[in-house]
Amino acid sequence: MRLLVHTVLVLAAVGWAVSPAAATVKTSVETKTYEISGRTGTELLSAMDRRGPKHGFLTRAIAQTSYTVNWEIEWAQKNGTCRLKSAVATLSITYTYPKVSGKMSSPLKKKWERFYAGVKAHEETHGTLASQMVKAADKAISGFAMKDDPGCRKAQAAIKRRVDGVYAEYEARQVRFDKTEHARGGAVDGLVRALSR
């Protein structure tokens, strides 16, 4: 499961940059856990249902990938033309996973390790898609310029539309990935079934 929040911070600058826009993507990753306990796989799944990160209004997830994107954009203006001088995107990813407290039997521990590895791989795929999204958005705005825009207002709106378009495309990919993985017979469904046996 994943959550997306994005913010665009626009800074106007006066002057002219002769070189193409310098674009940078910075990424930070944080991992959080929540504690669960149980003597069986079914008990662990029940604990995740009670204590997992919120997913919607009434349900909880096993694990979660949330991310925010903040942009710092600087513009250069000359003779009514507005050019992207620099763009720095900061992607902050937070993974939330269950953590078993207490001892587990050897068979349960083996099941748990397989389950956790699969859940982690699933969530890291969400993180990879988020990273690809920001890089694609950065590429979509690199070198951007707009004539007859002395206040850079049209340019700012055009950049926002481009970035929002990329975000929409990648959010659709995130949804398709989850739909496939969580469907009956999908990877996450298989992990849950294996843990509960």
N, C-alpha and C positions, 0 to 999 in steps of 0.2 A: 504494500500500500504506500502511496506517496501523496504529499501535499505540496503545493506550489504557491509561493507568494513572491511577487516581484515588484520592485520599485525602480523607477527611473528618476535619477537626479540630473537635472540639466543645468549647466553653468554656461553663461554667455561670456565671450571674450571678444575684445576688440583687437584688431591687428590682422595679420595674414600669415598663414603657414605655407611655406613653399613646398615642403615635403608632404607626402600623403599622410593621412591620419595614422597616428601611432595607436595601435589597439593592443590592449592587454586583457587577459582573463586570469584572475586570481581565484584560487579555490581553497576553501578551508573545510575540514571534515571533523565532525564531533560524533562520538558514539556514547549513547546513554543506554542504561539497562533498567529493567524493572524486575523485582524478585517474584519468583513463583516457587511452589513446592508441591510435591506429590509422590506417591509410591508407585504409580502406574502412568503409562502414557495418557490414558484418558483423564486422570486426575490433573496432569500437567496441562492438558488442553483446556480443561475446565478453569484452571487457575489463570491461563492466558485470556480466556473469555471474560473473566472477572477483572483482571488487572492490566490487560494490554492497553496500548495507546488508543485513544478514542478514534473511531472511524465513523463519521457521521454523528447523528444525534443520539442514538441508542445503542450502537454496536461498538465493539472493540476489535482491534486487529491483533494478530500474532506479533507483528513487527511493523515498523514504519520507517519510511524515508521521507523526510521533509527537507525542503530547500527554499532559499530565498536568493534573489538576484538583485543586486544594487548596481546601478550604473552611475558613473561620473563622466559627463560628457562636456567637452570644451569646444567652443565654436570660434572660428576666425572669420572676420568680415572684411570685405574690400570691394569697393565700387558696387555695392548692392548685392554681391554674391556672398552666400553663407556657405562655409566649408567646415566639415568636421575636422577639428584640429587633433583631438585625442578622445579616446573612449576607453575607459577602464571598467570592466565588469568584475564584480566580486560575487562568486557563487559560494554560498555557505550551505553545506549539506549536513544534516543531522540524522543519524541512524539510531533507532530505538529497538532494542532486542530484549527477549526474555532471558533471565538468568536464574538457573535453578539453585536454590539454597538448600543445604542439607545433603545428606548422602543418598546416592541412588544405588540400586542393585546393579551388578555388572551387566545383565541383559538390558536393563532400562538405560543405563549410561551409554551403551553402544547405540541403541535406538535414538537417544537424545542427540548424540554427536552427529549422526547422519541427518536427523531432522534439522538441527541448528545449522549445519553446513549448507543444507539446501535453502533454508530461509535466508541465510546471509548472502548466498549467491543471488537469490531473487532480489533482495533489497539493493545489493550492489549494482545490479542491472539497472534499477531505477536511478541510482546515482550516476551511472555511465550515461544514461539517456539525458539526464539533466545537464551533464557536462557537455555532451554533444550539442544540446540545444543552445547553450550559451555561446559555444564556439561558432555555431551556424548563425546565430543572431549577430555576433561580432563581425563575421564575414559579410553578412547582408548589409551592414552599414559602413564597412571600411571604404574610405575614399569618397564618401558621400559629399556632394555639393549641390547647391540650388541657387540659380540666378534670380534676380529681381526679388530678393528677400532680405532687405536691409536690417530687419529686427530679428531674423532667424526664426520667426514664429512658424512659417510654413515648413521650414526644414525640420524643426523640432517635431511637428505633427507627422511629417513624412517618416522620420526615424522611428517614432512610436508605432506607426502602422506597420513598418517593416519588422520591428522586433516583436510586436504582438502577433503578426502572421507566423513568424517562426515558432513562437511559443505555442500557438494553437496547433501547429503541425506536430510538434513534439508531445504536447499533452495528449493528442489523439494516439500517438505511438505508445505512450505510457498506459492509456486505457486499454488499447488492444493487447499489450503485453500482459496486464493484469487479468483481462478477460480469458486469455488463453491459459495462463498459469493456474488460475483459480477454478477453471471449469472442471467438470467431472472428468477425470482421467488426465488432468493437467498436472504439472510438476508439484505445485503447492498442495493440490488435492491428494496427490500420491504421498507426499510427506506426512500429511495429517493422518491419512489412513494407515500408513506404516507405523506411526507413533502410537496409534490407538489400538493396534493389534496386541 
